Amino acid sequence: MATKPHLVLTNEDMQQLISHVINLPFKRKNDQRFLDLIAEKSSLRDFSDADFKIVQRCRYERNAHQKKMQALAKIKQNPKPSTLEKQILELAQKPDIDSYFLMLDSLKIYLDKDDLKLKEMKLKNAQKKREAKPSTRKQNDHEKYYLGAIVQRFLKSAKHLNRQPTDTDLDQLFKLLRFYQMTVVHYRHDFDALKSVSRVIGRSDTELDMIKQIEKDAKSSPRNPFDKKVDH
């Protein structure tokens, strides 16, 4: 397992961190340990792994504290503070240590709520994009399902395909495809026959009426995924 690299600090980094901790109105335990450590060590070369952990914790708390102070400045500019914001402003005016740390804890809650709102907003935006622009795969699946339902309805109604008791819808479909292919091959060069077939297609006998009705129902259905006006 790879070991975590040591914290790399410059003298300037240390001076900024020392200045921050010294200027804190009240110190946490780790802050005081850090100041004691600085007083004991003459150089960064004298720091042990345990010492660097104290420094690293101080840096983390310094960064968190700066975010809280930025949030406090933002709250002070709000002309209509919320209940939580009012509580934070009241605590910020008090000089005692308990009010100070309670204010910091309240600011953490305030920041966590802001982060939650941001995450919720990102989630809603992503959901809107997904709903407004359905994936190609989902659209293709919808079209295949719908076509399958229409073909199945036609095959169950097509008496001229001479359905046998053991035939499935798949058998009927390929029977229909074979009929179509044989018709095309047979009449490929016979234009008079093609005209005759065209006239037959335009007739209004029982079978053709059935096909026209299925076509009309399919195209007018609100579930039709090929109708661009339909909201999927």
N, C-alpha and C positions, 0 to 999 in steps of 0.2 A: 504494500500500500504506500502511495506517495505521501511524503510528509508535507505539511503545510508550511510554506516559506515564511521566514521571519518578517516581522513588520519592518519596513524600510522607512526611516525617519531622517530628516535633515535637521540641522540646528534650528533653522527657521520654523519648521513644523513644531519642534519642541517649545520654542519661545512663544508661539501663538497659543499652544495648548496650555502652557503654564499661565499665560496672561488671562486666558478664559477662566481657568479654575480659580485663580486668585480673586478675580472680580465677581465671582458668584456670591450673592448675598448670604447663601447658606450652602454648606458642603454636605454631600453624601459621603458614605463611608469610603467608597472607592476614590472619591476626589481627595480626601484627606490622606489616604494611602499613597496616592500619586505625589502629593506635595512632600510627604515624608521621604518618599523615594528620591525625589529630586534633591532634597537636602542631604541625603546620605551618599549619593553617587556623584563622582566628579566627571564622569564621561559616559557616553552611551555604550562604550565598549565594556563597561562594568555591569551592564544590565544582564540579568539571567532571563531564561524563558518565562519564568513566573512574573518577573518585573515587566516584561513586554506585554504580558496579558493584562496587567493593570493599566498600562499606557493605552493599549488597544481599547479597553473598556471605556477609558476616559474619552478617547476620540469618538467612540460611538455615542456616548452620552452628550458630548459637546455638539455633535451634528443634530441629534434629536432635540436638544435644547434650542438650537438656532431655529429649527423649524417651528417650534412652539412659540418663540418670540416673534417670528414673522406672522404667525396666526394671530397672536395677541395684537399686533399692530393693525392687522386687517379688521379685527373685531372692533377696535377703538374707532375706526373710520365708518363703521356701520351706523347709519342714523336710526335704524329700527332693529336693535339687537334682539335675538331670541332669548328664551328663558335661560338656556345654558350660557349664552354669551353674556347676559346680565350677571349671572353668578360668577363668571370668570372675571369680569370687570370689577366686581365688588371685592373679590379675593385679591386682585392685583393692587388694590388700594391699602390693604392691611399689611402691617410691618412684621407680624410674627411668623415664625418658622412653619407652624402648622398650616397657616393660610397660604404660604408660599408653595409648599409641596402639594397642597390640595389644588391650587391653581394649575400647577404643572400637570397633575393627573387629569384635571378637567380639560386642559388643552389637548391632551392625548386623545381623550374621548371625542373631542371636537374634530381633530384631524382624522381619526378613524371613521367618523361619520362622513366626512368629506370624501375620503377614499372610497367608502361604500357607495356613495352617490355617483361618483365617477365610474365605478365598475358597473353599476346598474345602468347608467346611461350608455356605456359602451355596449353592454349586452343588448339593450333595447335597440340601438342603432344597427347592430349586427343582425338581430332578428328581423327588423324591418327590411333590410337589404335582402335577406334570405327569402322573405315572403314576397317581396315585390319582384324579385328576379329568380324564379324557380330554376333549379339546376337542369341542365340538358338531359341528364340521366332520368330524373323524375318525370320530365315531359315525355321522353321516349317510352318510359314504362306505362304512362297513362295512355298514350296513343296505342301501344300494343294491346293493352287490356281492353280498350274500347273496340278496336278492330276485331279482336278475338270474339267479343260478345256479339258483334254484328254478324260475323261469319257464322258463328254457331247458330244464331237465330235463323239465318237463311238456310243452312244445311238441314235443320230440323223441319223446315217448311217446304223444301224442294222435293216434291213427290216424283218429279221426272228423273231424279237421280237413282230411282229404283233401289232404295235402301233395304239391305238385307238385315235380318235379325242380329247377325253377328257384327255388322258394320258399326264402326265408331265414327265420330265427327271427323276424325283425321282421315279415315278411309274415304268418307264422302268428299272431303276437300280435295284430296289427290285425284279422285274420280272426276271431279269438276275440272281440275287443271288439265287432266288428260283429254277430256272432251274439248276444252278450249284449244289445246295444242293441235289436236287432230283436225279441228275445224279450220284453223289458220293454215295448216299445211295443205289440206285438201283444196281450199278455195284460193290459194295464194295467187294463181294466175288466171283464175276464172272471174273476170270482172262482172259478168252478168249474174253469176251466182252470188257474188259479194253484194250486189244491189238487191238481190232477192233476200239475202240474210238481213240486210239493213231494213228492208220493209217488214220482215218478221219481227225484228227488234222493236219497231215502232208500233206494232199491233197492241191491242189492249185485251188480250186473252187473260185467263185466270192466272197463269204463272207470271206473266209480265206485270200484271197489276200487283201481284204479291211482292215482286222485286221492287217496284216503284214505291210501294207503301213502306217497305223496310228502309229504302234509301231516304224517303221523306222523313221518317221517324228518326233515323240516325243523324241526319244533318240538322234537324231542328231541336234535338235534345240538348238541354242545358249542360249535360255531361260531356258533350262533344269537345274533345281537346284540340280538334283541328279548326274550330271556330275561334278566330283571333279575338273576338269580342267577349269570349267567355273568360271569367276570372278564375284562374287555377290556384 
